[in-house]
Amino acid sequence: MSFTSFNLDPRVAAGVLACKYETPTPIQKHSIPPAIEGRDILGLAQTGTGKTAAFALPILHRLLDGPRGTLRALIMAPTRELAEQIRAAFDQLSRQTKLKTATIYGGVAIGPQQRALRNGVDIVVACPGRLLDHMRQRSINLSRVEILVLDEADMMLDMGFLPDVRRIIEGLPNERQNLLFSATMPAAIRDLSGDILRNPATFHVPHSKPIETVAHALYPVHQQQKTHMLLHLLRQTETGSVLIFTRTKHRAKRVATQLTAEGFNATSLQGNLSQNARQAALGGFRRGTFDILVATDIAARGIDIADVSHVINYDMPDTTDAYTHRIGRTGRATRTGDAFTLSAPEDEPTVRAIERILGSPIERRSTTDANLPAVSGGTPSPRGEGRNNRARNGSGPKSRDDRGDRKPRFGKSEKRSSSDAPRRDARPARGRRNGSSDSDNTFTPSTYRSAGPKRKPASNGDSFAPRPRKFDDASRRTEQPARGGRRNFDDRFEQADRRARNGNDRPTNGANVDPLSSGFIRSARLVEDVVAPNRPGRSNRFDRFMRPDGPPAPGRGPSRKSSPSGPRAGSGFPRGVRKSAPKGR
């Protein structure tokens, strides 16, 4: 069977010849004829089986008859990379049709997308999130959509896009053709297909077909040994383009950096990159600029990269479906490929589940010739190297008490002797009051604001006793404490109490002075010295704000009758303020 048997429009058939398509894949053979007839389609097939052409060719064939520049076909994809790949496939197949295709996804400016929509497009390939933004801004018109395609529907479910997809579908016309393609059929996707598909033509391509073209191998290593094993495999194996999968984006970046430092031409594809950087990495890998691409699962679905000779699972995927999608990047379209997996001891349950799907055990290969470093300590965490992860999995200390004694850290300018004297900067939460007994001055370590470990009592018998502070009644000044000259609260209390008893601090200009706040007393005394309206040679610029009746009303100058007596009595303005004072009316 060939593509000529589909009776496609000659302009669409010219695009098929330009792409050098010869024999349709099973999913294309079963889905293209009913899709051309206008029926709904439910296709279950893995990535790399030709699903893009399975819905692109019927769409182009149908849109040739009808108005141009009107959005009539909407394709939703879970990732930006897959959306760009679908758009590229439409551009290649529609060279002779003059149909316009646009992509809509986040991570880039929305302005160029709005301009493209205003200029008129026939096909839109969109990610659900940004498509909803255009719908809220009313920059896209979906009232004339005739065909809706959901590609990789199970991945959209995994990424949490299913509620957005349902909201988008509510804004579409009821009379339309629906095509849904998915690699798996979870319950939520089954419910969605039951809601939107009407009497669909269902086709299921078994999973065993693409897996038969891939050779599987397992390398049992510990987490700390994975990088050394990866370098050994890349040096000892004749490879073409290599795709390496990691579980996290931070690890993808780290592994790519390590490979580059070892002389390999590698780059990374992960979520922390901007859209331009992601396109540059993926485009460079396609063109051969990079030999190795380290990616997260974001690139595991739908990305069609030709001539990938090896797929290496640096981290074991979470599910068997994820493993199937990862290795689907190699051995595409009946090509052969190799899939290597670096398996840690804690990955054994997932390995057994994969073997049940394959129907045979995976070959375990020896790692003795790799000269792997020895593993120290317990089994590392499979989810990462963080301290919290180690504590969760029992391979690291679970609390501060399990970490052993640690030496306190000090600054460069502070030197500590080998004695067990308490730290000078250890301060109690509440200081002692004047006249307290020695028994009241004994503090426990829990009263200290110190992040360091518990320390032994001082050799003089006092248990963490603070340094005594001596007061000089003549100068009313205290000895500076050790930590940056900061005074204790109770020292200020005693000073204020002493000043109040001696009559040294008195209310100034009618101010209500709190005898417990020595800071306010010092400020009041400073204001009294600065203002001093009745003392010759003193400025009285703050006097109008210190009078008992308060400052003048806004927009009105001070009354000459209420002006204080002094060097400029009767003027109503202090010296140097007349030009900036508000004029009265």
Long-range contacts (C-beta under 8 A, 24 or more apart in sequence): 1-29, 3-57, 6-32, 6-33, 6-36, 6-57, 7-36, 8-36, 8-57, 8-61, 9-60, 9-61, 9-64, 9-97, 10-96, 11-64, 11-96, 11-97, 12-57, 12-60, 12-61, 12-64, 12-93, 12-94, 12-96, 12-97, 14-95, 14-96, 15-60, 15-92, 15-93, 15-94, 15-95, 15-96, 15-97, 16-57, 16-93, 18-92, 18-93, 18-95, 19-92, 19-93, 21-53, 24-50, 25-49, 25-50, 25-54, 25-333, 26-203, 26-205, 26-209, 27-51, 27-54, 27-203, 27-205, 28-53, 28-54, 28-57, 30-201, 30-203, 31-55, 31-179, 31-201, 31-203, 32-57, 32-58, 34-201, 35-177, 35-179, 36-61, 36-62, 38-62, 38-177, 39-177, 39-199, 39-200, 39-201, 40-177, 40-178, 40-179, 40-180, 40-197, 40-198, 40-199, 40-200, 40-201, 41-178, 41-179, 41-180, 41-181, 41-200, 41-201, 41-203, 42-180, 42-193, 42-197, 42-200, 42-201, 42-202, 42-203, 43-179, 43-180, 43-181, 43-182, 43-202, 43-203, 43-204, 43-205, 44-181, 44-182, 44-183, 44-184, 44-185, 44-202, 44-203, 44-204, 44-205, 45-181, 45-183, 45-203, 45-204, 45-205, 46-183, 46-205, 46-207, 46-210, 46-324, 46-325, 46-328, 47-152, 47-183, 47-300, 47-301, 47-302, 47-325, 47-328, 47-329, 48-210, 48-304, 48-328, 48-329, 48-331, 48-332, 48-333, 49-205, 49-209, 49-210, 50-333, 51-151, 51-181, 52-85, 52-86, 52-89, 52-151, 52-302, 52-304, 53-89, 53-93, 54-181, 55-149, 55-151, 55-179, 55-181, 56-86, 56-89, 56-90, 56-93, 57-93, 59-123, 59-147, 59-149, 60-90, 60-93, 60-94, 60-97, 60-99, 62-146, 62-147, 63-97, 63-99, 63-122, 63-123, 63-146, 64-97, 64-99, 68-98, 68-99, 68-120, 68-122, 69-100, 69-119, 69-120, 69-121, 69-122, 70-120, 70-122, 70-144, 71-117, 71-121, 71-122, 71-123, 71-124, 71-140, 71-141, 71-142, 71-144, 71-145, 72-122, 72-123, 72-144, 72-145, 72-146, 72-147, 73-122, 73-123, 73-124, 73-145, 73-146, 73-147, 73-149, 74-123, 74-124, 74-126, 74-142, 74-145, 74-147, 74-148, 74-149, 74-172, 75-123, 75-124, 75-125, 75-126, 75-149, 75-151, 76-126, 76-127, 76-128, 76-131, 76-148, 76-149, 76-150, 76-151, 76-156, 76-165, 76-168, 77-125, 77-126, 77-127, 77-151, 77-152, 77-302, 78-127, 78-151, 78-152, 78-155, 78-156, 78-159, 78-161, 78-301, 79-127, 79-155, 79-298, 79-301, 79-302, 80-105, 80-106, 80-107, 80-127, 80-275, 80-278, 81-269, 81-278, 81-282, 81-298, 81-299, 81-302, 81-303, 82-151, 82-152, 82-301, 82-302, 82-303, 83-125, 83-126, 83-127, 84-279, 85-302, 85-303, 85-304, 86-125, 86-151, 86-302, 87-125, 90-123, 90-125, 99-123, 101-125, 104-130, 104-131, 104-134, 104-140, 105-129, 105-130, 105-275, 106-130, 106-133, 107-274, 107-275, 108-275, 110-134, 110-137, 110-139, 113-139, 114-139, 117-141, 127-161, 128-156, 128-161, 128-164, 128-165, 128-168, 129-161, 129-164, 131-164, 131-168, 132-164, 132-167, 132-168, 135-168, 135-171, 142-168, 142-171, 142-172, 142-173, 143-173, 144-173, 145-172, 145-173, 145-176, 146-173, 146-176, 146-177, 147-176, 147-177, 147-178, 147-179, 148-172, 148-176, 148-177, 148-178, 148-179, 148-196, 149-178, 149-179, 149-180, 149-181, 150-178, 150-179, 150-180, 150-181, 150-182, 151-181, 151-302, 152-181, 152-182, 152-183, 152-301, 152-302, 153-180, 153-181, 153-182, 153-189, 153-192, 154-182, 154-183, 154-184, 154-185, 154-186, 154-189, 154-321, 155-183, 155-301, 155-302, 157-186, 157-188, 157-189, 162-188, 162-192, 165-192, 166-192, 169-196, 183-301, 183-321, 183-324, 183-325, 184-321, 207-324, 207-357, 208-359, 210-328, 210-331, 210-332, 211-324, 211-327, 211-358, 213-331, 213-334, 213-335, 213-336, 213-337, 214-311, 214-327, 214-330, 214-331, 214-336, 214-337, 214-338, 214-339, 215-336, 215-337, 215-338, 215-339, 216-327, 216-339, 216-341, 216-358, 216-362, 216-363, 217-338, 217-339, 217-340, 217-341, 217-362, 217-363, 217-365, 218-340, 218-341, 218-343, 218-351, 218-362, 218-363, 218-364, 218-365, 219-340, 219-341, 219-342, 219-343, 219-364, 219-365, 219-367, 220-343, 220-344, 220-345, 220-364, 220-367, 221-342, 221-343, 221-344, 221-367, 221-372, 222-344, 222-345, 222-375, 222-379, 222-380, 223-344, 223-379, 223-380, 223-381, 223-382, 223-385, 224-373, 224-375, 224-380, 225-367, 225-372, 225-373, 225-375, 226-314, 226-342, 226-344, 227-255, 227-258, 228-370, 228-371, 228-372, 228-373, 229-342, 229-367, 229-370, 229-372, 230-255, 230-259, 230-312, 230-314, 230-342, 231-259, 231-262, 232-367, 232-369, 232-370, 232-371, 233-312, 233-340, 234-259, 234-264, 234-292, 237-310, 239-291, 239-309, 239-310, 240-291, 240-307, 240-308, 240-309, 240-310, 241-285, 241-288, 241-291, 241-292, 241-293, 241-305, 241-307, 241-308, 241-309, 241-310, 242-291, 242-292, 242-293, 242-308, 242-309, 242-310, 242-311, 242-312, 243-292, 243-293, 243-295, 243-299, 243-305, 243-308, 243-310, 243-311, 243-312, 243-329, 243-330, 244-292, 244-293, 244-294, 244-295, 244-311, 244-312, 244-314, 245-294, 245-295, 245-296, 245-297, 245-300, 245-311, 245-312, 245-313, 245-314, 245-315, 245-317, 245-326, 246-294, 246-295, 246-296, 246-314, 246-315, 247-296, 247-297, 247-315, 247-317, 247-318, 247-383, 248-296, 248-315, 248-384, 249-296, 251-314, 251-315, 251-384, 252-294, 252-295, 252-296, 253-294, 255-294, 255-314, 256-292, 256-294, 259-292, 259-294, 264-291, 264-292, 265-289, 265-290, 265-291, 265-292, 266-290, 266-291, 266-292, 266-293, 266-294, 267-292, 267-293, 267-294, 268-293, 268-294, 268-295, 269-293, 269-294, 269-295, 269-296, 269-298, 269-299, 270-295, 270-296, 270-298, 271-296, 271-298, 297-322, 297-325, 297-326, 299-329, 300-325, 300-326, 300-328, 300-329, 301-325, 303-329, 304-332, 305-329, 306-332, 307-335, 308-332, 308-337, 309-337, 309-338, 310-337, 310-338, 310-339, 310-340, 311-337, 311-338, 311-339, 311-340, 312-339, 312-340, 312-341, 312-342, 313-339, 313-340, 313-341, 313-342, 314-342, 315-342, 315-382, 316-341, 316-342, 316-343, 316-344, 316-347, 316-350, 316-351, 316-382, 317-350, 318-350, 319-350, 320-350, 320-353, 320-354, 320-357, 323-350, 323-354, 324-357, 344-379, 344-380, 344-382, 345-379, 346-379, 346-382, 347-382, 405-453, 406-453, 408-452, 408-453, 419-459, 420-455, 420-456, 420-457, 420-458, 420-459, 421-458, 421-459, 422-455, 422-457, 422-458, 422-464, 422-465, 423-450, 423-452, 423-455, 424-467, 424-482, 424-483, 425-450, 425-482, 425-483, 426-450, 426-464, 426-466, 427-466, 427-483, 427-488, 428-466, 430-490, 431-466, 431-488, 431-489, 431-490, 431-491, 432-466, 432-490, 433-490, 433-493, 433-494, 434-494, 441-465, 441-466, 471-495, 471-498, 473-498, 476-504, 492-517, 492-518, 492-519, 493-518, 496-521, 508-546, 509-546, 509-547, 509-548, 510-546, 510-547, 510-548, 511-546, 533-564, 533-565, 533-566, 534-564, 534-565, 534-566, 536-567, 539-574, 539-575, 539-576, 540-564, 540-566, 540-567, 540-568, 540-574, 540-575, 541-574, 541-575, 541-576, 541-577, 542-574, 543-574, 544-574, 554-582, 555-582, 555-584, 555-585, 556-582, 556-584, 556-585, 557-581, 557-582, 557-583, 557-584
